[in-house]
């Protein structure tokens, strides 16, 4: 009678372990690349959502802003401040943050006397441009961060002249 061995040899064991180690390494490389790509996509999506939400809030504020230049307290490439109703509303950049403030702004000292401010978004670049003349009809706005850039023209509501 011939007896069949059920044991494995040392060489077979080493080959099996080598193959499993190679298979595990290859799968871990694929998993880590996929994970890195997912993280990058997630950051880009978060960036877009944040910047477009900030843009939406800015557009809503500007649609209620007066078109008469007398009601505007400051217009610079990084700052917009106007008087609306009983308060001043301002959008400006400070430490790479887009901030919306509401309160009382002094045109003499160029500072807020009273304000309630919120950080709306982290941005790399903000640029506001308006036309010249007695009325402001539109703003060209650029909002940008690491992944997303929004460039658009916003038309002001022509019904408010003060």
Phi and psi in degrees as a GROMACS rama.xvg file:
@    title "Ramachandran Plot"
@    xaxis  label "Phi"
@    yaxis  label "Psi"
@TYPE xy
-103.676  129.338  UNK-2
-95.9788  131.643  UNK-3
-92.9615  134.857  UNK-4
-82.0629  136.801  UNK-5
-101.692  -3.35695  UNK-6
-83.9169  159.955  UNK-7
-109.495  153.312  UNK-8
-85.0531  166.98  UNK-9
-62.3502  -39.2273  UNK-10
-63.3768  -43.3013  UNK-11
-62.6441  -41.3256  UNK-12
-62.037  -44.7158  UNK-13
-64.9505  -40.7266  UNK-14
-64.2168  -42.838  UNK-15
-61.8009  -46.6864  UNK-16
-64.5249  -39.3435  UNK-17
-63.9981  -45.3197  UNK-18
-62.0592  -43.2355  UNK-19
-66.2352  -39.908  UNK-20
-63.6037  -41.8884  UNK-21
-65.4351  -42.6932  UNK-22
-63.4265  -42.864  UNK-23
-64.1359  -44.289  UNK-24
-61.997  -44.1562  UNK-25
-63.5679  -41.0724  UNK-26
-69.6612  -35.8054  UNK-27
-67.5159  -36.2675  UNK-28
-63.8908  -43.9715  UNK-29
-64.9533  -41.6336  UNK-30
-64.8363  -42.5729  UNK-31
-67.8349  -36.895  UNK-32
-66.5143  -42.3357  UNK-33
-63.8116  -42.2144  UNK-34
-61.2789  -45.3268  UNK-35
-61.6256  -42.649  UNK-36
-64.3527  -39.6018  UNK-37
-63.9915  -41.0992  UNK-38
-63.6755  -43.3802  UNK-39
-62.9006  -44.6067  UNK-40
-62.7101  -40.8846  UNK-41
-62.6875  -42.2332  UNK-42
-63.2205  -42.2645  UNK-43
-64.3577  -41.777  UNK-44
-65.6399  -43.3072  UNK-45
-61.8896  -40.9966  UNK-46
-61.6484  -46.7126  UNK-47
-62.5051  -45.141  UNK-48
-62.0692  -44.7692  UNK-49
-64.502  -46.8742  UNK-50
-68.0402  -40.4659  UNK-51
-70.5485  -30.3868  UNK-52
-67.4195  -42.7631  UNK-53
-62.3987  -43.1512  UNK-54
-59.5868  -44.9601  UNK-55
-60.9401  -44.8561  UNK-56
-64.368  -40.8922  UNK-57
-63.6307  -43.5244  UNK-58
-62.9625  -42.0605  UNK-59
-62.562  -40.7648  UNK-60
-64.6476  -45.4487  UNK-61
-67.9893  -28.6472  UNK-62
-67.7223  -22.9238  UNK-63
-95.4118  -2.92159  UNK-64
-76.4161  148.718  UNK-65
-73.2304  151.2  UNK-66
-93.046  -14.6329  UNK-67
-73.4823  131.891  UNK-68
-66.145  -21.5956  UNK-69
-65.0144  -29.0011  UNK-70
-81.9044  -9.9914  UNK-71
-90.5305  127.169  UNK-72
-91.3228  -32.3851  UNK-73
-156.783  132.185  UNK-74
-134.325  108.939  UNK-75
-130.633  172.122  UNK-76
-60.4903  -20.2327  UNK-77
-122.311  6.11271  UNK-78
-141.443  134.233  UNK-79
-130.01  124.054  UNK-80
-138.402  128.823  UNK-81
-141.219  161.977  UNK-82
-98.079  129.13  UNK-83
-141.075  118.003  UNK-84
67.2513  -123.77  UNK-85
-100.514  7.56553  UNK-86
-143  162.905  UNK-87
-95.8602  140.519  UNK-88
-117.928  133.388  UNK-89
-136.69  146.489  UNK-90
-125.447  127.629  UNK-91
-154.246  168.933  UNK-92
-110.515  133.684  UNK-93
-145.368  121.54  UNK-94
52.9457  48.5336  UNK-95
60.1492  27.4217  UNK-96
-122.087  132.537  UNK-97
-85.5783  121.708  UNK-98
-120.278  137.578  UNK-99
-109.647  126.313  UNK-100
-123.64  150.218  UNK-101
-140.478  134.753  UNK-102
161.851  -135.324  UNK-103
-122.098  120.756  UNK-104
-113.442  133.334  UNK-105
-97.0488  121.943  UNK-106
-75.8042  -19.4055  UNK-107
-74.0939  -51.4072  UNK-108
-89.615  -10.1056  UNK-109
58.7534  35.9208  UNK-110
-136.919  158.529  UNK-111
-81.1976  129.302  UNK-112
-80.0916  -50.2425  UNK-113
-132.49  137.081  UNK-114
-157.012  152.375  UNK-115
-120.637  117.443  UNK-116
-123.342  148.176  UNK-117
-133.369  138.525  UNK-118
-78.1565  122.421  UNK-119
-92.9156  -41.872  UNK-120
-160.489  155.081  UNK-121
-88.5684  125.282  UNK-122
-132.493  154.341  UNK-123
-94.7008  -32.8989  UNK-124
-145.025  134.858  UNK-125
-135.659  135.26  UNK-126
-144.454  125.554  UNK-127
-113.302  132.53  UNK-128
-134.487  136.077  UNK-129
-126.332  165.143  UNK-130
-76.0637  172.093  UNK-131
-101.017  164.684  UNK-132
115.977  -175.459  UNK-133
-74.4162  -25.0717  UNK-134
-120.626  144.99  UNK-135
-100.338  117.501  UNK-136
-100.332  -27.2936  UNK-137
-157.626  161.896  UNK-138
-124.346  139.247  UNK-139
-97.4984  124.622  UNK-140
-122.994  134.805  UNK-141
-124.62  120.938  UNK-142
-119.744  131.803  UNK-143
-146.86  144.261  UNK-144
-136.276  -161.75  UNK-145
-61.0135  -34.8767  UNK-146
-114.122  -25.5267  UNK-147
-125.936  141.777  UNK-148
-132.021  130.59  UNK-149
-118.022  123.419  UNK-150
-127.894  122.804  UNK-151
-157.576  162.986  UNK-152
-104.057  134.593  UNK-153
-116.756  122.734  UNK-154
-86.8186  134.246  UNK-155
-83.3522  154.517  UNK-156
-70.2009  118.19  UNK-157
-75.337  -5.24695  UNK-158
-76.6593  -21.4829  UNK-159
-102.198  119.17  UNK-160
-105.389  -6.03598  UNK-161
